[in-house]
Amino acid sequence: MRHPARLGIALTIALATVGCSTAAGDGSKADRKPAAQATAKAASVTSCGRQVPFAEPPERTVALDQTSTETLLELGLQDRMAGTANLKTKIPAKYQAAYGKVPVIAPKIATGEQLRAATPDFVVAGSTDLYTEDRAGTREELGTLKVPTFVSAVDCPQQNPAGATPFELLFSDYENLGKVFGAEDRAGKLAADQRAAVAKAGANASKVPEGAGRPTVVYLYSVFNGMPYVAGKTGLPSEMSRIVGAKNAFDDVDEDWPEVSWEEVAERDPDFIVIGDLSERGRPGDSAAEKRATMNRHPVISKLAAVRDDKILVVPGIELDPSVRSVHALGLLADGMKDLGYVR
């Protein structure tokens, strides 16, 4: 078990050396290969209620999760990265070469010791729960050590503007990171391309009746110890449903991925089911095939029309959480609804 006080002291000592030594050389700028998009200028962004200023673009960024890693790689910033952690699934082929240039500081969730060893000058995470005393350290602690931190706006509901949608918050992440690294053009293009993809997915939504006429969907993310975990009100799938003209059947549950019972799923009697395929994660019940088999064996769920008539769509599970990949799952959902006859 780690001791937070001891960890804080060690982190203070080690992070004071940032810029003085690196794994690759003596830490001088001559040792660091800048990303093509980065330009040396001051910038300041707001992240999860905190002002994060930079005198110049970071050169030793650590991404604490796969979501943040893939966003930085999409922006072409691999040469500005000193570490990545918490790989949940395979890196897509288009990122593999760039990913190979980034040190893996932890295969799972990074600790303060592992972060310390990477000597970062910027830390990025997709969720606030990665910044805790027994993980990478709190944002407050890192702030006192002059190490700026960033959290995806999608995971900061209390600090976001009223009515801001998850996809727009995700796009604001791209734009803010582009500003930090002087990569505004690439970030702007990424945001524009993904806004267009969202608009395309929702092109037929207006043709689906509002309210009770909209088809309902259950998003089955995982099955753990026989129990289903589904999308609640605060997860990205609720917004995806709205965009394509459907309704998340568990919108009354104020959580991202609540555990429910199979009987509750049966009570909602969804028009169709979206399965998140997490085969690459490798836990029992993660694959789409296992989830289908579980539903087919269940004495009640197997009798639902959605299961009996195979009104089931499969999407990559990781894409149901906010990331640079999420517009792909949204497109699969929109196309799948057409195939199932809900959109014409």
Secondary structure as a PSIPRED ss2 file (coil, helix, strand):
# PSIPRED VFORMAT (PSIPRED V4.0)

   1 M C   1.000  0.000  0.000
   2 R C   1.000  0.000  0.000
   3 H C   1.000  0.000  0.000
   4 P H   0.000  1.000  0.000
   5 A H   0.000  1.000  0.000
   6 R H   0.000  1.000  0.000
   7 L H   0.000  1.000  0.000
   8 G H   0.000  1.000  0.000
   9 I H   0.000  1.000  0.000
  10 A H   0.000  1.000  0.000
  11 L H   0.000  1.000  0.000
  12 T H   0.000  1.000  0.000
  13 I H   0.000  1.000  0.000
  14 A H   0.000  1.000  0.000
  15 L H   0.000  1.000  0.000
  16 A C   1.000  0.000  0.000
  17 T C   1.000  0.000  0.000
  18 V C   1.000  0.000  0.000
  19 G C   1.000  0.000  0.000
  20 C C   1.000  0.000  0.000
  21 S C   1.000  0.000  0.000
  22 T C   1.000  0.000  0.000
  23 A C   1.000  0.000  0.000
  24 A C   1.000  0.000  0.000
  25 G C   1.000  0.000  0.000
  26 D C   1.000  0.000  0.000
  27 G C   1.000  0.000  0.000
  28 S C   1.000  0.000  0.000
  29 K H   0.000  1.000  0.000
  30 A H   0.000  1.000  0.000
  31 D H   0.000  1.000  0.000
  32 R C   1.000  0.000  0.000
  33 K C   1.000  0.000  0.000
  34 P C   1.000  0.000  0.000
  35 A C   1.000  0.000  0.000
  36 A C   1.000  0.000  0.000
  37 Q C   1.000  0.000  0.000
  38 A C   1.000  0.000  0.000
  39 T C   1.000  0.000  0.000
  40 A C   1.000  0.000  0.000
  41 K C   1.000  0.000  0.000
  42 A C   1.000  0.000  0.000
  43 A E   0.000  0.000  1.000
  44 S E   0.000  0.000  1.000
  45 V E   0.000  0.000  1.000
  46 T E   0.000  0.000  1.000
  47 S E   0.000  0.000  1.000
  48 C C   1.000  0.000  0.000
  49 G C   1.000  0.000  0.000
  50 R E   0.000  0.000  1.000
  51 Q E   0.000  0.000  1.000
  52 V E   0.000  0.000  1.000
  53 P E   0.000  0.000  1.000
  54 F E   0.000  0.000  1.000
  55 A C   1.000  0.000  0.000
  56 E C   1.000  0.000  0.000
  57 P C   1.000  0.000  0.000
  58 P C   1.000  0.000  0.000
  59 E C   1.000  0.000  0.000
  60 R C   1.000  0.000  0.000
  61 T E   0.000  0.000  1.000
  62 V E   0.000  0.000  1.000
  63 A E   0.000  0.000  1.000
  64 L C   1.000  0.000  0.000
  65 D C   1.000  0.000  0.000
  66 Q H   0.000  1.000  0.000
  67 T H   0.000  1.000  0.000
  68 S H   0.000  1.000  0.000
  69 T H   0.000  1.000  0.000
  70 E H   0.000  1.000  0.000
  71 T H   0.000  1.000  0.000
  72 L H   0.000  1.000  0.000
  73 L H   0.000  1.000  0.000
  74 E H   0.000  1.000  0.000
  75 L C   1.000  0.000  0.000
  76 G C   1.000  0.000  0.000
  77 L C   1.000  0.000  0.000
  78 Q H   0.000  1.000  0.000
  79 D H   0.000  1.000  0.000
  80 R H   0.000  1.000  0.000
  81 M E   0.000  0.000  1.000
  82 A E   0.000  0.000  1.000
  83 G E   0.000  0.000  1.000
  84 T E   0.000  0.000  1.000
  85 A E   0.000  0.000  1.000
  86 N C   1.000  0.000  0.000
  87 L C   1.000  0.000  0.000
  88 K C   1.000  0.000  0.000
  89 T C   1.000  0.000  0.000
  90 K C   1.000  0.000  0.000
  91 I C   1.000  0.000  0.000
  92 P C   1.000  0.000  0.000
  93 A H   0.000  1.000  0.000
  94 K H   0.000  1.000  0.000
  95 Y H   0.000  1.000  0.000
  96 Q H   0.000  1.000  0.000
  97 A H   0.000  1.000  0.000
  98 A H   0.000  1.000  0.000
  99 Y H   0.000  1.000  0.000
 100 G C   1.000  0.000  0.000
 101 K C   1.000  0.000  0.000
 102 V C   1.000  0.000  0.000
 103 P C   1.000  0.000  0.000
 104 V E   0.000  0.000  1.000
 105 I E   0.000  0.000  1.000
 106 A E   0.000  0.000  1.000
 107 P C   1.000  0.000  0.000
 108 K C   1.000  0.000  0.000
 109 I C   1.000  0.000  0.000
 110 A C   1.000  0.000  0.000
 111 T C   1.000  0.000  0.000
 112 G H   0.000  1.000  0.000
 113 E H   0.000  1.000  0.000
 114 Q H   0.000  1.000  0.000
 115 L H   0.000  1.000  0.000
 116 R H   0.000  1.000  0.000
 117 A H   0.000  1.000  0.000
 118 A C   1.000  0.000  0.000
 119 T C   1.000  0.000  0.000
 120 P C   1.000  0.000  0.000
 121 D C   1.000  0.000  0.000
 122 F E   0.000  0.000  1.000
 123 V E   0.000  0.000  1.000
 124 V E   0.000  0.000  1.000
 125 A E   0.000  0.000  1.000
 126 G C   1.000  0.000  0.000
 127 S C   1.000  0.000  0.000
 128 T H   0.000  1.000  0.000
 129 D H   0.000  1.000  0.000
 130 L H   0.000  1.000  0.000
 131 Y C   1.000  0.000  0.000
 132 T C   1.000  0.000  0.000
 133 E C   1.000  0.000  0.000
 134 D C   1.000  0.000  0.000
 135 R C   1.000  0.000  0.000
 136 A C   1.000  0.000  0.000
 137 G C   1.000  0.000  0.000
 138 T C   1.000  0.000  0.000
 139 R H   0.000  1.000  0.000
 140 E H   0.000  1.000  0.000
 141 E H   0.000  1.000  0.000
 142 L H   0.000  1.000  0.000
 143 G H   0.000  1.000  0.000
 144 T H   0.000  1.000  0.000
 145 L C   1.000  0.000  0.000
 146 K C   1.000  0.000  0.000
 147 V C   1.000  0.000  0.000
 148 P C   1.000  0.000  0.000
 149 T E   0.000  0.000  1.000
 150 F E   0.000  0.000  1.000
 151 V E   0.000  0.000  1.000
 152 S C   1.000  0.000  0.000
 153 A H   0.000  1.000  0.000
 154 V H   0.000  1.000  0.000
 155 D H   0.000  1.000  0.000
 156 C C   1.000  0.000  0.000
 157 P H   0.000  1.000  0.000
 158 Q H   0.000  1.000  0.000
 159 Q H   0.000  1.000  0.000
 160 N C   1.000  0.000  0.000
 161 P C   1.000  0.000  0.000
 162 A C   1.000  0.000  0.000
 163 G C   1.000  0.000  0.000
 164 A C   1.000  0.000  0.000
 165 T C   1.000  0.000  0.000
 166 P H   0.000  1.000  0.000
 167 F H   0.000  1.000  0.000
 168 E H   0.000  1.000  0.000
 169 L H   0.000  1.000  0.000
 170 L H   0.000  1.000  0.000
 171 F H   0.000  1.000  0.000
 172 S H   0.000  1.000  0.000
 173 D H   0.000  1.000  0.000
 174 Y H   0.000  1.000  0.000
 175 E H   0.000  1.000  0.000
 176 N H   0.000  1.000  0.000
 177 L H   0.000  1.000  0.000
 178 G H   0.000  1.000  0.000
 179 K H   0.000  1.000  0.000
 180 V H   0.000  1.000  0.000
 181 F H   0.000  1.000  0.000
 182 G C   1.000  0.000  0.000
 183 A C   1.000  0.000  0.000
 184 E H   0.000  1.000  0.000
 185 D H   0.000  1.000  0.000
 186 R H   0.000  1.000  0.000
 187 A H   0.000  1.000  0.000
 188 G H   0.000  1.000  0.000
 189 K H   0.000  1.000  0.000
 190 L H   0.000  1.000  0.000
 191 A H   0.000  1.000  0.000
 192 A H   0.000  1.000  0.000
 193 D H   0.000  1.000  0.000
 194 Q H   0.000  1.000  0.000
 195 R H   0.000  1.000  0.000
 196 A H   0.000  1.000  0.000
 197 A H   0.000  1.000  0.000
 198 V H   0.000  1.000  0.000
 199 A H   0.000  1.000  0.000
 200 K H   0.000  1.000  0.000
 201 A H   0.000  1.000  0.000
 202 G C   1.000  0.000  0.000
 203 A C   1.000  0.000  0.000
 204 N C   1.000  0.000  0.000
 205 A H   0.000  1.000  0.000
 206 S H   0.000  1.000  0.000
 207 K H   0.000  1.000  0.000
 208 V C   1.000  0.000  0.000
 209 P C   1.000  0.000  0.000
 210 E C   1.000  0.000  0.000
 211 G H   0.000  1.000  0.000
 212 A H   0.000  1.000  0.000
 213 G H   0.000  1.000  0.000
 214 R C   1.000  0.000  0.000
 215 P C   1.000  0.000  0.000
 216 T E   0.000  0.000  1.000
 217 V E   0.000  0.000  1.000
 218 V E   0.000  0.000  1.000
 219 Y E   0.000  0.000  1.000
 220 L E   0.000  0.000  1.000
 221 Y E   0.000  0.000  1.000
 222 S E   0.000  0.000  1.000
 223 V E   0.000  0.000  1.000
 224 F E   0.000  0.000  1.000
 225 N C   1.000  0.000  0.000
 226 G C   1.000  0.000  0.000
 227 M E   0.000  0.000  1.000
 228 P E   0.000  0.000  1.000
 229 Y E   0.000  0.000  1.000
 230 V E   0.000  0.000  1.000
 231 A C   1.000  0.000  0.000
 232 G C   1.000  0.000  0.000
 233 K C   1.000  0.000  0.000
 234 T C   1.000  0.000  0.000
 235 G C   1.000  0.000  0.000
 236 L H   0.000  1.000  0.000
 237 P H   0.000  1.000  0.000
 238 S H   0.000  1.000  0.000
 239 E H   0.000  1.000  0.000
 240 M H   0.000  1.000  0.000
 241 S H   0.000  1.000  0.000
 242 R H   0.000  1.000  0.000
 243 I H   0.000  1.000  0.000
 244 V H   0.000  1.000  0.000
 245 G C   1.000  0.000  0.000
 246 A C   1.000  0.000  0.000
 247 K E   0.000  0.000  1.000
 248 N E   0.000  0.000  1.000
 249 A C   1.000  0.000  0.000
 250 F C   1.000  0.000  0.000
 251 D C   1.000  0.000  0.000
 252 D C   1.000  0.000  0.000
 253 V C   1.000  0.000  0.000
 254 D C   1.000  0.000  0.000
 255 E C   1.000  0.000  0.000
 256 D C   1.000  0.000  0.000
 257 W C   1.000  0.000  0.000
 258 P C   1.000  0.000  0.000
 259 E E   0.000  0.000  1.000
 260 V C   1.000  0.000  0.000
 261 S C   1.000  0.000  0.000
 262 W H   0.000  1.000  0.000
 263 E H   0.000  1.000  0.000
 264 E H   0.000  1.000  0.000
 265 V H   0.000  1.000  0.000
 266 A H   0.000  1.000  0.000
 267 E H   0.000  1.000  0.000
 268 R H   0.000  1.000  0.000
 269 D C   1.000  0.000  0.000
 270 P C   1.000  0.000  0.000
 271 D C   1.000  0.000  0.000
 272 F E   0.000  0.000  1.000
 273 I E   0.000  0.000  1.000
 274 V E   0.000  0.000  1.000
 275 I E   0.000  0.000  1.000
 276 G E   0.000  0.000  1.000
 277 D E   0.000  0.000  1.000
 278 L C   1.000  0.000  0.000
 279 S H   0.000  1.000  0.000
 280 E H   0.000  1.000  0.000
 281 R H   0.000  1.000  0.000
 282 G C   1.000  0.000  0.000
 283 R C   1.000  0.000  0.000
 284 P C   1.000  0.000  0.000
 285 G C   1.000  0.000  0.000
 286 D C   1.000  0.000  0.000
 287 S C   1.000  0.000  0.000
 288 A H   0.000  1.000  0.000
 289 A H   0.000  1.000  0.000
 290 E H   0.000  1.000  0.000
 291 K H   0.000  1.000  0.000
 292 R H   0.000  1.000  0.000
 293 A H   0.000  1.000  0.000
 294 T H   0.000  1.000  0.000
 295 M H   0.000  1.000  0.000
 296 N H   0.000  1.000  0.000
 297 R H   0.000  1.000  0.000
 298 H C   1.000  0.000  0.000
 299 P C   1.000  0.000  0.000
 300 V C   1.000  0.000  0.000
 301 I H   0.000  1.000  0.000
 302 S H   0.000  1.000  0.000
 303 K H   0.000  1.000  0.000
 304 L C   1.000  0.000  0.000
 305 A H   0.000  1.000  0.000
 306 A H   0.000  1.000  0.000
 307 V H   0.000  1.000  0.000
 308 R H   0.000  1.000  0.000
 309 D C   1.000  0.000  0.000
 310 D C   1.000  0.000  0.000
 311 K C   1.000  0.000  0.000
 312 I E   0.000  0.000  1.000
 313 L E   0.000  0.000  1.000
 314 V E   0.000  0.000  1.000
 315 V E   0.000  0.000  1.000
 316 P E   0.000  0.000  1.000
 317 G H   0.000  1.000  0.000
 318 I H   0.000  1.000  0.000
 319 E H   0.000  1.000  0.000
 320 L H   0.000  1.000  0.000
 321 D C   1.000  0.000  0.000
 322 P C   1.000  0.000  0.000
 323 S C   1.000  0.000  0.000
 324 V C   1.000  0.000  0.000
 325 R C   1.000  0.000  0.000
 326 S H   0.000  1.000  0.000
 327 V H   0.000  1.000  0.000
 328 H H   0.000  1.000  0.000
 329 A H   0.000  1.000  0.000
 330 L H   0.000  1.000  0.000
 331 G H   0.000  1.000  0.000
 332 L H   0.000  1.000  0.000
 333 L H   0.000  1.000  0.000
 334 A H   0.000  1.000  0.000
 335 D H   0.000  1.000  0.000
 336 G H   0.000  1.000  0.000
 337 M H   0.000  1.000  0.000
 338 K H   0.000  1.000  0.000
 339 D H   0.000  1.000  0.000
 340 L C   1.000  0.000  0.000
 341 G C   1.000  0.000  0.000
 342 Y C   1.000  0.000  0.000
 343 V C   1.000  0.000  0.000
 344 R C   1.000  0.000  0.000
